[in-house]
Amino acid sequence: QVQLVESGGGLVQAGGSVRRACGVSERAFSIRDMGWYRQAPGKGHEFVAAIKSGGDTLYEDSVKGRFTISRDNAKNTMYLQIDNLQAEDTATYYCFLERGGRDFWGKGTLVTVLS
């Protein structure tokens, strides 16, 4: 069973930065595509960013230029750097991993932007 554990986040001042991490218990981490979704209070899930096994990245248009997704295959960890945080970034952030046609998800952690 694949397990994903997010860390980072909490309360952050508007205009500040935060780095989210997602640690994965998956032997073949390096060949898996991964990414992040978020859910703001009272809203549905929103795609944020994805990173392919080869390193190609994809971002939702509204976060381009402020969000950076990356991965460290040696540490089985994926990251999401968020800069210039804005109130609308307040959300629970979930990481996911694709394997064999299935998606595996972390439990999510809340990032609250204080204005």
DSSP file (Angstrom, degrees, kcal/mol; ACC not computed):
  #  RESIDUE AA STRUCTURE BP1 BP2  ACC     N-H-->O    O-->H-N    N-H-->O    O-->H-N    TCO  KAPPA ALPHA  PHI   PSI    X-CA   Y-CA   Z-CA
    1    1 A Q              0   0    0      0, 0.0     2,-0.4     0, 0.0    24,-0.0   0.000 360.0 360.0 360.0 129.5    0.0    0.0    0.0
    2    2 A V        -     0   0    0     95,-0.1     2,-0.4    22,-0.0   103,-0.2  -0.637 360.0-163.6 -80.9 133.2    1.4    3.4   -1.0
    3    3 A Q  E     -A   25   0A   0     22,-0.5    22,-2.4    -2,-0.4     2,-0.4  -0.970   5.9-167.4-120.0 135.5    1.4    6.0    1.7
    4    4 A L  E     -A   24   0A   0    101,-0.4   103,-0.5    -2,-0.4     2,-0.5  -0.982   3.4-170.6-121.7 129.5    1.8    9.7    1.2
    5    5 A V  E     -A   23   0A   0     18,-2.6    18,-2.7    -2,-0.4     2,-0.2  -0.966   7.9-154.7-126.3 118.0    2.5   12.1    4.1
    6    6 A E  E     +A   22   0A   0     -2,-0.5     2,-0.3    16,-0.2    16,-0.2  -0.572  14.8 176.9 -87.8 152.4    2.4   15.8    3.7
    7    7 A S  E     +A   21   0A   0     14,-2.2    14,-2.4    -2,-0.2   102,-0.1  -0.957  37.2  51.1-146.6 165.3    4.2   18.3    5.9
    8    8 A G        +     0   0    0     -2,-0.3     2,-0.4    12,-0.2    12,-0.1  -0.149  64.3  84.3  91.5 166.9    4.7   22.1    6.0
    9    9 A G        +     0   0    0     10,-0.2     2,-0.3     2,-0.1   102,-0.2  -0.818  31.4 133.5 106.3-144.0    2.0   24.7    5.9
   10   10 A G  E    S-d  111   0B   0    100,-1.9   102,-3.1    -2,-0.4     2,-0.5  -0.732  74.1  -5.9  92.9-143.6    0.1   26.1    8.9
   11   11 A L  E     +d  112   0B   0     -2,-0.3     2,-0.4   100,-0.2   102,-0.2  -0.784  69.7 173.1 -94.4 129.2   -0.4   29.8    9.4
   12   12 A V  E     -d  113   0B   0    100,-2.8   102,-3.2    -2,-0.5     2,-0.1  -0.994  31.1-115.5-138.1 140.8    1.5   32.1    7.0
   13   13 A Q  E >   -d  114   0B   0     -2,-0.4     3,-2.2   100,-0.2    72,-0.2  -0.464  42.2 -96.5 -73.2 143.9    1.5   35.8    6.4
   14   14 A A  T 3  S+     0   0    0    100,-2.9    72,-0.2     1,-0.3    -1,-0.1  -0.347 113.7  28.0 -57.7 139.0    0.2   37.1    3.1
   15   15 A G  T 3  S+     0   0    0     70,-2.9    69,-0.5     1,-0.3    -1,-0.3   0.273 102.9 108.8  89.4 -11.2    3.2   37.8    0.8
   16   16 A G    <   -     0   0    0     -3,-2.2    69,-2.6    69,-0.2     2,-0.3  -0.073  63.5-117.1 -86.2-169.7    5.2   35.2    2.5
   17   17 A S        -     0   0    0     66,-0.2     2,-0.3    67,-0.2    66,-0.2  -0.913  22.0-176.6-131.4 156.1    6.4   31.8    1.3
   18   18 A V  E     - B   0  82A   0     64,-2.1    64,-3.1    -2,-0.3     2,-0.5  -0.989  14.8-146.7-148.4 148.2    5.9   28.2    2.3
   19   19 A R  E     - B   0  81A   0     -2,-0.3     2,-0.3    62,-0.2    62,-0.2  -0.972  12.5-159.0-120.8 120.9    7.2   24.9    1.1
   20   20 A R  E     - B   0  80A   0     60,-3.0    60,-2.4    -2,-0.5     2,-0.4  -0.733   8.0-161.1 -92.8 143.5    5.0   21.8    1.3
   21   21 A A  E     -AB   7  79A   0    -14,-2.4   -14,-2.2    -2,-0.3     2,-0.4  -0.937   9.0-163.5-124.4 150.0    6.6   18.4    1.2
   22   22 A C  E     -AB   6  78A   0     56,-2.5    56,-2.1    -2,-0.4     2,-0.3  -0.911   8.8-160.8-134.9 105.7    5.1   15.0    0.4
   23   23 A G  E     -AB   5  77A   0    -18,-2.7   -18,-2.6    -2,-0.4     2,-0.4  -0.694  11.7-158.2 -88.1 139.2    7.0   12.0    1.5
   24   24 A V  E     -A    4   0A   0     52,-2.5     2,-1.2    -2,-0.3   -20,-0.2  -0.958  21.3-149.6-127.3 132.9    6.1    8.7   -0.2
   25   25 A S  E     +A    3   0A   0    -22,-2.4   -22,-0.5    -2,-0.4     2,-0.3  -0.726  57.6 123.1 -94.2  82.8    6.5    5.1    0.7
   26   26 A E    >   -     0   0    0     -2,-1.2     3,-1.4   -24,-0.1     4,-0.1  -0.942  53.5-152.2-149.8 118.4    6.9    3.8   -2.8
   27   27 A R  T 3  S+     0   0    0     -2,-0.3     3,-0.4     1,-0.3    -1,-0.1   0.884  99.9  46.2 -60.5 -40.1    9.9    1.8   -4.1
   28   28 A A  T >  S+     0   0    0      1,-0.2     3,-1.8     2,-0.1     4,-0.3  -0.098  72.4 136.6 -96.2  37.2    9.5    2.9   -7.6
   29   29 A F  G X   +     0   0    0     -3,-1.4     3,-1.9     1,-0.3    -1,-0.2   0.862  63.1  62.6 -50.1 -42.8    9.0    6.6   -6.7
   30   30 A S  G 3  S+     0   0    0     -3,-0.4    -1,-0.3     1,-0.3    -2,-0.1   0.705 104.3  46.4 -64.1 -20.4   11.3    7.8   -9.4
   31   31 A I  G <  S+     0   0    0     -3,-1.8     2,-0.3     2,-0.1    -1,-0.3   0.338  93.7  99.9-103.5   7.7    9.0    6.5  -12.2
   32   32 A R    <   -     0   0    0     -3,-1.9     2,-0.3    -4,-0.3    67,-0.1  -0.729  67.9-132.4 -97.6 142.1    5.7    7.8  -10.8
   33   33 A D        +     0   0    0     65,-0.5    65,-2.6    -2,-0.3     2,-0.3  -0.721  35.8 175.4 -84.8 141.5    3.9   10.9  -11.9
   34   34 A M  E     +FE  51  97B   0     17,-2.5    17,-3.1    -2,-0.3     2,-0.3  -0.858   8.6 152.2-141.3 171.6    2.8   13.0   -8.9
   35   35 A G  E     -FE  50  96B   0     61,-1.9    61,-2.4    15,-0.3     2,-0.4  -0.984  31.9 -94.2-178.2-170.4    1.1   16.3   -8.1
   36   36 A W  E     -FE  49  95B   0     13,-3.0    12,-2.4    -2,-0.3    13,-1.5  -0.976  20.9-177.8-132.4 141.7   -0.9   18.5   -5.9
   37   37 A Y  E     -FE  47  94B   0     57,-2.7    57,-2.7    -2,-0.4     2,-0.3  -0.845  12.5-158.4-121.6 166.7   -4.6   19.5   -5.5
   38   38 A R  E     -FE  46  93B   0      8,-2.2     8,-2.9    -2,-0.3     2,-0.4  -0.983   9.9-154.7-143.1 158.4   -6.1   21.9   -3.1
   39   39 A Q  E     -FE  45  92B   0     53,-2.1    53,-2.3    -2,-0.3     6,-0.2  -0.933  12.7-154.0-135.5 111.6   -9.5   22.5   -1.6
   40   40 A A    >   -     0   0    0      4,-0.6     3,-2.3    -2,-0.4    51,-0.2  -0.443  45.3 -75.2 -77.5 156.8  -10.4   26.0   -0.4
   41   41 A P  T 3  S+     0   0    0      0, 0.0    -1,-0.1     0, 0.0     3,-0.1  -0.302 118.9   3.7 -55.5 125.7  -13.1   26.3    2.3
   42   42 A G  T 3  S+     0   0    0      1,-0.3     2,-0.2    -3,-0.1    -2,-0.0   0.549 115.5  97.7  77.8   7.4  -16.5   25.8    0.8
   43   43 A K  S <  S-     0   0    0     -3,-2.3    -1,-0.3     1,-0.1     3,-0.1  -0.749  72.5-101.9-123.9 171.3  -15.1   25.0   -2.6
   44   44 A G        -     0   0    0     -2,-0.2    -4,-0.6     1,-0.2     2,-0.1  -0.228  52.8 -70.5 -83.8 177.1  -14.4   21.9   -4.7
   45   45 A H  E     -F   39   0B   0     -6,-0.2     2,-0.4    -8,-0.1    -6,-0.2  -0.432  49.4-161.7 -68.8 141.8  -11.0   20.3   -5.4
   46   46 A E  E     -F   38   0B   0     -8,-2.9    -8,-2.2    -2,-0.1     2,-0.1  -0.992  19.1-121.9-130.1 128.5   -8.7   22.2   -7.7
   47   47 A F  E     +F   37   0B   0     -2,-0.4   -10,-0.2   -10,-0.2     3,-0.1  -0.455  32.6 172.6 -64.4 138.9   -5.8   21.0   -9.6
   48   48 A V  E     -     0   0B   0    -12,-2.4    12,-2.6     1,-0.4     2,-0.3   0.755  52.7 -29.4-113.2 -57.8   -2.6   22.9   -8.7
   49   49 A A  E     -FG  36  59B   0    -13,-1.5   -13,-3.0    10,-0.2    -1,-0.4  -0.991  46.4-158.2-162.6 158.1    0.4   21.3  -10.3
   50   50 A A  E     -FG  35  58B   0      8,-2.4     8,-2.2    -2,-0.3     2,-0.4  -0.980   3.7-157.8-142.2 154.9    1.9   18.0  -11.5
   51   51 A I  E     -FG  34  57B   0    -17,-3.1   -17,-2.5    -2,-0.3     6,-0.2  -0.990  15.4-140.2-136.8 127.2    5.4   16.6  -12.1
   52   52 A K    >   -     0   0    0      4,-3.1     3,-1.6    -2,-0.4   -20,-0.1  -0.286  31.6-103.9 -78.4 167.1    6.1   13.7  -14.4
   53   53 A S  T 3  S+     0   0    0      1,-0.3   -21,-0.1   -22,-0.3    -1,-0.1   0.835 123.7  52.5 -60.5 -31.8    8.7   11.0  -13.7
   54   54 A G  T 3  S-     0   0    0    -23,-0.1    -1,-0.3     2,-0.1   -23,-0.1   0.493 125.0-101.6 -84.5  -3.0   11.0   12.7  -16.2
   55   55 A G  S <  S+     0   0    0     -3,-1.6    -2,-0.1     1,-0.3    16,-0.0   0.308  71.6 144.4 103.5  -9.0   10.7   16.1  -14.5
   56   56 A D        -     0   0    0     -5,-0.1    -4,-3.1     1,-0.1    -1,-0.3  -0.384  35.2-152.2 -62.7 142.8    8.2   17.8  -16.8
   57   57 A T  E     -G   51   0B   0     -6,-0.2     2,-0.3    -2,-0.0    -6,-0.2  -0.833  16.0-166.7-121.9 157.0    5.9   20.0  -14.9
   58   58 A L  E     -G   50   0B   0     -8,-2.2    -8,-2.4    -2,-0.3     2,-0.4  -0.997   9.5-168.6-141.8 136.8    2.3   21.3  -15.4
   59   59 A Y  E     -G   49   0B   0     -2,-0.3   -10,-0.2   -10,-0.2     2,-0.2  -0.949  29.0-111.7-129.2 147.7    0.6   24.2  -13.5
   60   60 A E    >>  -     0   0    0    -12,-2.6     3,-1.8    -2,-0.4     4,-0.7  -0.545  41.0-116.3 -67.7 142.7   -2.9   25.5  -13.2
   61   61 A D  G >4 S+     0   0    0      1,-0.3     3,-0.9    -2,-0.2    -1,-0.1   0.838 109.2  58.4 -56.3 -38.4   -2.9   28.9  -14.8
   62   62 A S  G 34 S+     0   0    0      1,-0.2    -1,-0.3     3,-0.0   -14,-0.0   0.661 109.4  43.9 -71.2 -14.2   -3.7   30.9  -11.7
   63   63 A V  G X> S+     0   0    0     -3,-1.8     4,-2.1   -15,-0.2     3,-2.0   0.483  79.9 124.4-108.4  -4.1   -0.7   29.7   -9.8
   64   64 A K  T << S+     0   0    0     -3,-0.9     4,-0.1    -4,-0.7    -3,-0.0  -0.308  77.5  20.8 -59.1 136.0    1.9   30.0  -12.6
   65   65 A G  T 34 S+     0   0    0      2,-0.5    -1,-0.3     1,-0.1     3,-0.1   0.138 124.8  54.2  92.4 -20.1    4.8   32.1  -11.5
   66   66 A R  T <4 S+     0   0    0     -3,-2.0    17,-2.5     1,-0.1     2,-0.4   0.648  98.4  61.9-114.7 -25.9    4.2   31.7   -7.8
   67   67 A F  E  <  -C   82   0A   0     -4,-2.1    -2,-0.5    15,-0.2     2,-0.4  -0.842  57.8-172.7-107.1 140.0    4.1   27.9   -7.3
   68   68 A T  E     -C   81   0A   0     13,-2.4    13,-3.1    -2,-0.4     2,-0.4  -0.977   5.8-161.6-133.2 121.7    7.0   25.6   -8.1
   69   69 A I  E     +C   80   0A   0     -2,-0.4     2,-0.3    11,-0.2    11,-0.2  -0.813  21.6 157.2-100.3 141.5    6.7   21.8   -8.0
   70   70 A S  E     -C   79   0A   0      9,-1.9     9,-3.0    -2,-0.4     2,-0.3  -0.942  23.4-146.1-152.6 171.5    9.8   19.7   -7.7
   71   71 A R  E     -C   78   0A   0     -2,-0.3     2,-0.5     7,-0.3     7,-0.2  -0.995   9.2-154.2-146.2 150.7   10.9   16.2   -6.6
   72   72 A D  E > > -C   77   0A   0      5,-3.2     5,-1.8    -2,-0.3     3,-1.2  -0.904  10.5-171.9-123.6  98.9   13.9   14.6   -4.9
   73   73 A N  G > 5S+     0   0    0     -2,-0.5     3,-0.6     1,-0.3   -43,-0.2   0.805  83.7  60.9 -64.6 -28.7   13.9   11.0   -6.0
   74   74 A A  G 3 5S+     0   0    0      1,-0.2    -1,-0.3    -3,-0.1   -44,-0.0   0.779 113.7  36.5 -68.5 -24.4   16.7   10.1   -3.6
   75   75 A K  G < 5S-     0   0    0     -3,-1.2    -1,-0.2     2,-0.2   -51,-0.2   0.342 104.4-125.7-107.1   4.1   14.5   11.2   -0.7
   76   76 A N  T < 5 +     0   0    0     -3,-0.6   -52,-2.5    -4,-0.5     2,-0.4   0.904  69.2 130.2  50.9  43.3   11.2    9.9   -2.1
   77   77 A T  E   < -BC  23  72A   0     -5,-1.8    -5,-3.2   -54,-0.2     2,-0.3  -0.981  45.8-160.6-135.2 140.6    9.8   13.3   -1.6
   78   78 A M  E     -BC  22  71A   0    -56,-2.1   -56,-2.5    -2,-0.4     2,-0.3  -0.886  16.4-156.3-114.5 149.5    7.9   15.8   -3.7
   79   79 A Y  E     -BC  21  70A   0     -9,-3.0    -9,-1.9    -2,-0.3     2,-0.4  -0.891  15.5-161.7-127.8 155.1    7.8   19.5   -2.9
   80   80 A L  E     -BC  20  69A   0    -60,-2.4   -60,-3.0    -2,-0.3     2,-0.5  -0.907  12.4-163.1-135.2 109.1    5.5   22.5   -3.6
   81   81 A Q  E     -BC  19  68A   0    -13,-3.1   -13,-2.4    -2,-0.4     2,-0.5  -0.805   6.1-167.8 -91.0 126.5    7.1   25.9   -3.1
   82   82 A I  E     -BC  18  67A   0    -64,-3.1   -64,-2.1    -2,-0.5     3,-0.3  -0.969   6.6-174.6-119.4 119.0    4.5   28.7   -2.8
   83   83 A D        +     0   0    0    -17,-2.5   -66,-0.2    -2,-0.5   -67,-0.1  -0.739  62.2  19.1-110.4 158.9    5.7   32.3   -3.0
   84   84 A N  S    S-     0   0    0    -69,-0.5    -1,-0.2    -2,-0.3   -67,-0.2   0.935  86.6-147.3  49.2  55.1    3.9   35.6   -2.5
   85   85 A L        -     0   0    0    -69,-2.6   -70,-2.9    -3,-0.3     2,-0.3  -0.203  15.5-163.1 -57.1 140.0    1.1   33.9   -0.7
   86   86 A Q    >   -     0   0    0    -72,-0.2     3,-2.5    -3,-0.1     4,-0.3  -0.844  33.5-105.2-123.5 160.4   -2.4   35.4   -1.2
   87   87 A A  G >  S+     0   0    0     -2,-0.3     3,-1.9     1,-0.3    26,-0.3   0.849 118.0  60.8 -53.8 -37.7   -5.6   35.0    0.7
   88   88 A E  G 3  S+     0   0    0      1,-0.3    -1,-0.3   -48,-0.0   -48,-0.0   0.555  89.7  71.5 -71.7  -5.3   -7.1   32.8   -2.0
   89   89 A D  G <   +     0   0    0     -3,-2.5     2,-0.4     2,-0.0    -1,-0.3   0.553  67.3 116.7 -83.8  -7.7   -4.3   30.3   -1.4
   90   90 A T    <   +     0   0    0     -3,-1.9     2,-0.3    -4,-0.3    22,-0.2  -0.467  47.0 110.4 -61.1 119.3   -5.9   29.4    1.9
   91   91 A A  E    S- H   0 111B   0     20,-1.9    20,-2.9    -2,-0.4     2,-0.6  -0.977  74.3 -87.6-174.9 166.1   -6.8   25.7    1.4
   92   92 A T  E     -EH  39 110B   0    -53,-2.3   -53,-2.1    -2,-0.3     2,-0.5  -0.866  45.2-147.4 -89.9 128.0   -6.1   22.1    2.3
   93   93 A Y  E     -EH  38 109B   0     16,-2.8    16,-1.7    -2,-0.6     2,-0.4  -0.845  13.9-169.4-104.5 130.6   -3.4   20.8    0.0
   94   94 A Y  E     -E   37   0B   0    -57,-2.7   -57,-2.7    -2,-0.5     2,-0.3  -0.949   9.1-150.3-119.7 135.0   -3.3   17.2   -1.0
   95   95 A C  E     -E   36   0B   0     -2,-0.4    11,-2.3   -59,-0.2     2,-0.3  -0.759  17.0-169.2 -98.9 154.5   -0.5   15.4   -2.8
   96   96 A F  E     -EI  35 105B   0    -61,-2.4   -61,-1.9    -2,-0.3     2,-0.4  -0.963  12.7-157.7-140.9 158.3   -1.2   12.4   -5.1
   97   97 A L  E     -EI  34 104B   0      7,-2.1     7,-2.8    -2,-0.3     2,-0.5  -0.997  14.5-139.8-135.5 138.5    0.7    9.7   -6.9
   98   98 A E  E     + I   0 103B   0    -65,-2.6   -65,-0.5    -2,-0.4     2,-0.3  -0.856  29.1 162.5-101.1 130.8   -0.3    7.8  -10.0
   99   99 A R  E >   - I   0 102B   0      3,-2.9     3,-2.0    -2,-0.5    -2,-0.1  -0.929  65.6 -16.9-150.3 123.5    0.4    4.1  -10.1
  100  100 A G  T 3  S-     0   0    0     -2,-0.3     3,-0.1     1,-0.3    -2,-0.0   0.838 126.4 -50.2  56.3  37.5   -1.1    1.4  -12.3
  101  101 A G  T 3  S+     0   0    0      1,-0.3     2,-0.3     0, 0.0    -1,-0.3   0.479 119.5 104.9  81.7   0.5   -4.1    3.5  -13.3
  102  102 A R  E <   -I   99   0B   0     -3,-2.0    -3,-2.9     2,-0.0     2,-0.4  -0.828  62.2-137.9-113.1 154.0   -4.9    4.4   -9.7
  103  103 A D  E     -I   98   0B   0     -2,-0.3     2,-0.4    -5,-0.2    -5,-0.2  -0.930  12.9-160.1-108.6 134.4   -4.3    7.6   -7.7
  104  104 A F  E     -I   97   0B   0     -7,-2.8    -7,-2.1    -2,-0.4     2,-0.3  -0.920  14.0-158.4-112.9 141.9   -3.1    7.5   -4.2
  105  105 A W  E     -I   96   0B   0     -2,-0.4  -101,-0.4    -9,-0.2    -9,-0.2  -0.888  15.0-131.9-126.4 147.8   -3.6   10.5   -1.9
  106  106 A G        -     0   0    0    -11,-2.3  -101,-0.2    -2,-0.3     3,-0.0  -0.394  36.6-108.9 -80.5 172.6   -2.2   12.0    1.2
  107  107 A K        -     0   0    0   -103,-0.5  -102,-0.1    -2,-0.1   -13,-0.1   0.658  57.8-122.9 -80.6 -15.7   -4.6   13.1    4.0
  108  108 A G        -     0   0    0    -13,-0.1     2,-0.3     1,-0.1   -14,-0.2   0.267  17.8-134.4  89.4 144.6   -4.0   16.8    3.3
  109  109 A T  E     - H   0  93B   0    -16,-1.7   -16,-2.8  -102,-0.1     2,-0.3  -0.991  21.4-114.9-136.3 147.8   -2.8   19.7    5.4
  110  110 A L  E     - H   0  92B   0     -2,-0.3  -100,-1.9   -18,-0.3     2,-0.5  -0.606  18.6-165.8 -87.8 134.3   -4.2   23.1    5.8
  111  111 A V  E     -dH  10  91B   0    -20,-2.9   -20,-1.9    -2,-0.3     2,-0.5  -0.988   9.9-168.3-113.9 121.8   -2.4   26.3    4.7
  112  112 A T  E     -d   11   0B   0   -102,-3.1  -100,-2.8    -2,-0.5     2,-0.6  -0.954   8.7-151.6-114.9 121.5   -4.0   29.5    6.1
  113  113 A V  E     -d   12   0B   0     -2,-0.5     2,-0.5   -26,-0.3  -100,-0.2  -0.825   9.1-149.8 -96.5 122.6   -2.9   32.8    4.7
  114  114 A L  E      d   13   0B   0   -102,-3.2  -100,-2.9    -2,-0.6   -27,-0.0  -0.795 360.0 360.0 -93.8 124.3   -3.2   35.7    7.2
  115  115 A S              0   0    0     -2,-0.5    -1,-0.1  -102,-0.2  -102,-0.1   0.425 360.0 360.0-103.7 360.0   -3.8   39.1    5.6
